[in-house]
């Protein structure tokens, strides 16, 4: 099998994590990518063996409106910076995949600029889809064209044009030879031309052993994209939705049915989908969960169900993040690693433990999936000889399950408790809002230290949130502490009207100075 079948991924949106400006002035490079070098050690420490980082290449704004496919975004640094960063990842045993934004370009891309200048006489007019010189757009170009998502900022490339196809394939060759990358995450793969994806697959099979192609696909039958002729994997949005819904609604049937439907299509058995609980396009898992204690069972499922698990930067610390006023900025924040790791974090301890378990237990990579027990609040399944049990209810739960052997002794890899099978069955008990991975003992099986974790339940969290911090009147915002900034924001909110508990909780759960500074300055 390939390296990616056994991987745990870490996902970085670099323009956000490095605190890069929202708009690119195309000035001298600023070496912000180098500030991510300390994150490599953290990525390895929490058990991730792959890194998905992107978008990286020159663009005007959020990164997906490419200006130059072969130049690192000047807000991040130079090509030499990226080459060194990938090399350091490889030295730490971490594979690296980049964003391949091949469905569309930005308006500053050379081919689109030529189209604007030479119109009907441009040799690049057929590089874009449905260019119509009788039309117009909000930029007053005097022509219209297909785009992505209704945004004319993202002009759709004609991947059926041999010149376009060759240019993009040569770009991938350049990335492999220049940066030594190990694969691609294909942006908007659900609208890419299938012929183009087949060409990419042919290239992937030649540029580097086990070069991985993973596509962003949200809806539909994933087997259309994942097969021997096109992609190795796609984003598992179906499972993503089921993971948090099943806990918010206390309905494990949604997860079990999602897994069964995908297994029936050969997804999870023959190929592995890219599993996640949040990413740079959706709200943070800690925000989506109504009961924060469900962070544990959700992540147990992420690491043990069939698939390739992924952690989005910052979510291993249980940070909040929701879309606000149509902006993704709050789910793509700047983070200071030293600040995040300054003290023990229960969410991070969970992720570290699950990373160790996943990396040591081959049954979680290749073991057959078998459903053992299912109710709305209880869910148990086997991966090979390992048993996974979940409880989304506040009360304790008991399971009576078929064992891997007549008198097998199991040990919980997270909590350290043991359970002994009798007559081929094992009795397991779980606390409320909990999950455990039960591993048969004996042989050369890895021993795991119990994880001392305590997640606040909702009552505890809300009590802490409702304590209003003290203001620091007259103090410059730049000199205020996090709690003083929170107090100032709450005061300004109160001056504008009633402050609800939900509004107060939003303020108190934001513990990032840059975000709070921007927030307090936004008041008129």
NORNOR-V518831 format. One record per helix or strand. SS is the DSSP state (~ for helix, > for strand). FROM is the first residue (numbers start at 1). LEN is the number of residues. If there is no record, write none. Layout:
ss=SS from=FROM len=LEN
ss=SS from=FROM len=LEN
This chain:
ss=~ from=3 len=4
ss=> from=9 len=4
ss=~ from=14 len=4
ss=~ from=32 len=14
ss=> from=50 len=4
ss=> from=57 len=3
ss=> from=66 len=7
ss=~ from=79 len=13
ss=> from=95 len=6
ss=> from=104 len=2
ss=~ from=110 len=12
ss=~ from=125 len=3
ss=> from=128 len=1
ss=> from=132 len=1
ss=> from=144 len=1
ss=> from=147 len=2
ss=> from=151 len=7
ss=~ from=162 len=18
ss=> from=183 len=4
ss=~ from=189 len=3
ss=~ from=194 len=14
ss=> from=212 len=4
ss=~ from=222 len=3
ss=> from=226 len=1
ss=> from=231 len=1
ss=> from=233 len=3
ss=~ from=237 len=12
ss=~ from=253 len=12
ss=> from=267 len=1
ss=> from=271 len=1
ss=> from=274 len=2
ss=~ from=285 len=4
ss=~ from=292 len=13
ss=> from=308 len=5
ss=~ from=315 len=3
ss=> from=324 len=1
ss=> from=327 len=1
ss=~ from=329 len=3
ss=~ from=337 len=4
ss=~ from=346 len=15
ss=~ from=363 len=4
ss=> from=369 len=6
ss=> from=378 len=6
ss=> from=386 len=6
ss=> from=397 len=6
ss=> from=409 len=4
ss=> from=418 len=5
ss=> from=425 len=6
ss=> from=434 len=7
ss=~ from=458 len=8
ss=~ from=477 len=3
ss=~ from=482 len=15
ss=~ from=501 len=8
ss=~ from=513 len=9
